[in-house]
Amino acid sequence: MSIRSIKAAFLAIIILVSCNPSGTPKPDRKYLIPEDKLVDILTDTYLAAAMLDMPGLMSTWGQRDSNLNYIDVIESHGYTYQQLDTTMRYYFNAKPKKLSRVYDRVTGNLLELEVRVMEESNANPEDYADGNLWTGKASYSFPEDMTRDPIWFDIPVEEPGEYVLMADIRLFEDDQSIDPRVTVFFSTTDSLGKEVRVFWEEVRLEKNGQLQNIVTANTLDSAGTVHIKGWLLNHSSQKGSWQKHARVSNISLRLERKIAGEQ
């Protein structure tokens, strides 16, 4: 599933619901599909189109009018073709920025699904034995999974060496968090039972909708139980109601061991 194919599919969906020119007065709100539901419908419509390209399904459903297949998807969400048509026309002409945001969210959903499929298809117990120490979920999606959780983690380690945390993070332009960043630190306890933190270099995140391949690392010099803690999607505190809009995937924490004799 490439970005090019996602764009092509999205354009095809837009053409599907906008092929009959007409005036675009502001419609009654009851005819407009809410943004979250519209994202779900367009995501499922693309997935349906992709599935129909599969040989086994094409032989069964390929002879049917493709518009009817899309209409089935729309109606499965409790809406009609007319409502989708009205909503898309309105966004095209009156809310182009909102339509762009919808497109970003659909793209994010599809990319996240692609990552999940790849992770599941490549899942192998040896992968974990090979060094990934991450104990959390394989991916996170905001606001679908949670609204503003910073993704706290606490991973005990014992061996000395350089520990490297990596992840793919996409922060969308409408994300409402303040100073989004990745914060990691080594945590130990002194003789008085007080926590001692040694912070790694923080990684600041950009709200540009682009995939950011973040890497941060630090060296543990001595053996013994130490906890690697932090927030994968940290933010500064703020009052009021707000939420994040982000995707996090391909998370790994690895120990880079030195080869004997290496300086």
C-alpha positions as CSV (number, residue, x, y, z in Angstrom):
1,M,0.0,0.0,0.0
2,S,1.9,3.1,-1.2
3,I,1.2,6.8,-0.7
4,R,0.6,7.0,-4.4
5,S,-2.1,4.3,-4.4
6,I,-3.8,5.9,-1.3
7,K,-3.9,9.3,-3.1
8,A,-5.3,7.6,-6.2
9,A,-7.9,5.8,-4.3
10,F,-8.9,8.9,-2.4
11,L,-9.2,10.8,-5.6
12,A,-11.4,8.1,-7.1
13,I,-13.7,8.2,-4.2
14,I,-14.0,12.0,-4.5
15,I,-14.8,11.7,-8.2
16,L,-17.4,9.0,-7.4
17,V,-19.4,11.3,-5.2
18,S,-18.8,14.4,-7.2
19,C,-19.4,13.4,-10.8
20,N,-22.7,15.1,-11.1
21,P,-22.3,18.9,-11.1
22,S,-24.8,20.9,-9.2
23,G,-25.0,24.0,-7.0
24,T,-23.4,23.9,-3.6
25,P,-25.6,25.9,-1.1
26,K,-24.9,25.2,2.6
27,P,-26.9,22.0,3.3
28,D,-29.0,21.2,6.3
29,R,-26.7,19.8,9.1
30,K,-28.7,16.6,9.1
31,Y,-27.4,15.8,5.6
32,L,-23.7,16.3,6.7
33,I,-21.7,13.3,8.0
34,P,-19.6,14.1,11.1
35,E,-15.9,14.3,10.4
36,D,-15.0,11.2,12.5
37,K,-17.6,9.1,10.7
38,L,-16.5,10.4,7.3
39,V,-12.9,9.3,8.0
40,D,-14.2,5.8,8.9
41,I,-16.3,5.6,5.8
42,L,-13.6,6.7,3.4
43,T,-11.1,4.4,5.1
44,D,-13.4,1.4,4.7
45,T,-14.2,2.4,1.1
46,Y,-10.6,2.3,0.2
47,L,-10.1,-1.1,1.9
48,A,-13.2,-2.4,0.0
49,A,-11.7,-1.2,-3.3
50,A,-8.4,-2.9,-2.5
51,M,-10.1,-6.2,-1.5
52,L,-12.1,-6.2,-4.7
53,D,-8.8,-6.3,-6.6
54,M,-8.0,-9.6,-5.1
55,P,-8.5,-12.5,-7.6
56,G,-10.8,-14.6,-5.4
57,L,-13.1,-11.7,-4.6
58,M,-13.0,-10.2,-8.0
59,S,-14.5,-13.3,-9.5
60,T,-17.5,-13.1,-7.1
61,W,-18.0,-9.4,-6.8
62,G,-16.1,-7.9,-9.8
63,Q,-19.1,-8.3,-12.2
64,R,-21.2,-6.1,-9.9
65,D,-21.4,-2.3,-10.5
66,S,-18.6,-0.9,-8.4
67,N,-20.7,2.0,-7.2
68,L,-23.1,-0.5,-5.5
69,N,-20.1,-1.9,-3.6
70,Y,-19.2,1.5,-2.3
71,I,-22.8,2.2,-1.5
72,D,-22.9,-0.9,0.6
73,V,-19.9,0.3,2.6
74,I,-21.5,3.7,3.2
75,E,-24.8,2.2,4.3
76,S,-23.0,-0.2,6.7
77,H,-22.0,2.9,8.7
78,G,-25.6,4.1,8.9
79,Y,-25.5,6.7,6.1
80,T,-26.7,7.0,2.6
81,Y,-24.9,7.7,-0.7
82,Q,-26.8,11.0,-0.9
83,Q,-25.4,12.1,2.5
84,L,-21.8,11.3,1.5
85,D,-22.3,13.1,-1.8
86,T,-23.7,16.2,-0.1
87,T,-20.9,16.1,2.5
88,M,-18.1,15.8,0.0
89,R,-19.6,18.6,-2.2
90,Y,-19.8,20.9,0.8
91,Y,-16.3,20.2,1.9
92,F,-14.9,20.7,-1.6
93,N,-16.5,24.1,-2.0
94,A,-16.8,25.5,1.5
95,K,-14.3,23.6,3.7
96,P,-11.2,22.6,1.7
97,K,-9.0,22.7,4.7
98,K,-11.3,20.4,6.6
99,L,-11.3,18.0,3.6
100,S,-7.5,18.1,3.7
101,R,-7.6,17.1,7.4
102,V,-9.9,14.3,6.5
103,Y,-7.5,13.1,3.8
104,D,-4.6,13.2,6.3
105,R,-6.6,11.1,8.8
106,V,-7.6,8.6,6.2
107,T,-4.0,8.3,5.0
108,G,-2.9,7.8,8.6
109,N,-5.4,5.1,9.2
110,L,-4.3,3.2,6.1
111,L,-0.6,3.5,6.9
112,E,-1.3,2.3,10.4
113,L,-3.2,-0.7,9.1
114,E,-0.3,-1.4,6.7
115,V,2.2,-1.3,9.6
116,R,0.0,-3.7,11.7
117,V,-0.3,-6.2,8.8
118,M,3.4,-6.1,8.2
119,E,4.2,-6.6,11.9
120,E,1.8,-9.5,12.2
121,S,3.0,-11.2,9.0
122,N,6.6,-10.8,10.2
123,A,6.0,-11.7,13.8
124,N,8.5,-14.2,15.0
125,P,9.6,-15.1,18.6
126,E,13.2,-14.9,17.4
127,D,12.6,-11.2,16.7
128,Y,12.3,-10.5,20.4
129,A,15.2,-12.7,21.2
130,D,17.1,-10.7,18.6
131,G,16.9,-7.6,20.8
132,N,13.7,-5.6,20.9
133,L,13.1,-4.8,24.5
134,W,10.0,-2.7,24.0
135,T,7.1,-4.1,26.2
136,G,4.3,-1.8,25.1
137,K,1.9,-2.0,22.2
138,A,3.2,-2.2,18.6
139,S,1.4,1.0,17.6
140,Y,-0.7,3.8,19.0
141,S,-3.3,6.0,17.3
142,F,-4.7,9.3,18.6
143,P,-7.5,10.2,19.2
144,E,-8.8,6.7,18.3
145,D,-7.0,4.8,21.0
146,M,-6.8,7.6,23.5
147,T,-7.1,11.4,23.5
148,R,-3.9,12.7,25.2
149,D,-2.0,9.9,26.9
150,P,1.7,10.6,26.8
151,I,2.5,6.8,26.5
152,W,4.4,6.2,29.7
153,F,6.8,3.2,29.7
154,D,9.0,1.5,32.3
155,I,11.4,-1.2,31.1
156,P,14.0,-2.8,33.5
157,V,17.4,-3.6,32.0
158,E,20.6,-5.0,33.5
159,E,23.4,-5.1,30.9
160,P,25.7,-2.2,30.3
161,G,26.0,-0.8,26.8
162,E,24.3,1.8,24.5
163,Y,20.5,1.6,24.5
164,V,18.7,3.0,21.5
165,L,15.0,3.9,21.3
166,M,13.5,4.2,17.8
167,A,10.0,4.9,16.6
168,D,8.0,6.3,13.6
169,I,5.8,9.2,14.8
170,R,3.4,11.2,12.7
171,L,2.0,14.3,14.3
172,F,-0.8,16.0,12.4
173,E,-1.1,19.8,12.0
174,D,-4.3,19.9,14.1
175,D,-2.7,18.1,17.1
176,Q,-3.5,20.3,20.1
177,S,-0.6,19.2,22.4
178,I,1.9,21.8,23.6
179,D,5.6,21.2,23.0
180,P,5.3,17.5,21.9
181,R,8.5,15.5,22.5
182,V,10.0,12.1,23.3
183,T,11.4,12.0,26.8
184,V,13.6,9.1,28.1
185,F,15.7,8.6,31.2
186,F,17.6,6.0,33.2
187,S,16.1,5.5,36.6
188,T,17.9,4.2,39.7
189,T,17.4,4.4,43.4
190,D,20.1,5.8,45.8
191,S,21.0,4.6,49.3
192,L,18.2,6.8,50.8
193,G,15.6,5.3,48.5
194,K,15.3,8.4,46.3
195,E,15.0,8.1,42.6
196,V,17.9,9.4,40.5
197,R,17.2,10.2,36.9
198,V,19.7,10.5,34.0
199,F,17.9,12.0,31.0
200,W,18.7,11.1,27.4
201,E,18.6,13.8,24.7
202,E,14.9,14.8,24.1
203,V,13.5,14.7,20.6
204,R,11.2,17.5,19.7
205,L,8.3,16.6,17.3
206,E,7.0,18.7,14.4
207,K,3.2,19.0,13.7
208,N,3.5,18.7,10.0
209,G,1.8,15.5,9.2
210,Q,5.1,14.0,8.0
211,L,6.5,10.7,9.2
212,Q,9.3,11.4,11.7
213,N,11.8,8.6,12.3
214,I,13.0,9.4,15.8
215,V,16.1,8.0,17.4
216,T,17.5,8.7,20.9
217,A,20.2,6.8,22.8
218,N,22.3,6.8,25.9
219,T,25.0,4.5,27.4
220,L,24.6,2.6,30.6
221,D,28.1,2.1,32.1
222,S,27.6,-0.4,34.8
223,A,25.7,-3.6,35.3
224,G,22.8,-3.9,37.7
225,T,19.1,-3.3,37.5
226,V,18.2,0.0,36.0
227,H,14.8,1.1,34.6
228,I,14.5,2.9,31.3
229,K,11.5,5.1,31.7
230,G,9.8,8.0,29.9
231,W,7.0,9.3,27.7
232,L,6.9,8.4,24.0
233,L,4.6,11.3,23.2
234,N,5.3,13.7,26.0
235,H,3.7,17.2,26.2
236,S,3.5,20.2,28.5
237,S,0.5,20.6,30.7
238,Q,-2.4,22.8,29.7
239,K,-5.9,23.5,30.9
240,G,-9.2,22.8,29.2
241,S,-10.4,20.1,26.8
242,W,-8.0,19.1,24.1
243,Q,-6.7,16.0,22.2
244,K,-3.8,14.7,20.3
245,H,-3.8,13.7,16.6
246,A,-0.9,11.3,16.0
247,R,0.2,7.9,14.9
248,V,3.1,6.0,16.5
249,S,4.5,2.7,15.1
250,N,7.6,0.6,14.6
251,I,8.7,1.1,18.2
252,S,11.9,-0.6,19.4
253,L,14.3,-0.4,22.3
254,R,17.6,-2.2,21.7
255,L,20.9,-2.8,23.4
256,E,23.9,-2.2,21.1
257,R,26.5,-4.5,22.5
258,K,30.2,-3.7,21.8
259,I,32.3,-6.4,20.1
260,A,35.2,-7.7,22.2
261,G,38.3,-5.6,21.6
262,E,36.3,-2.7,20.1
263,Q,37.4,0.7,21.3
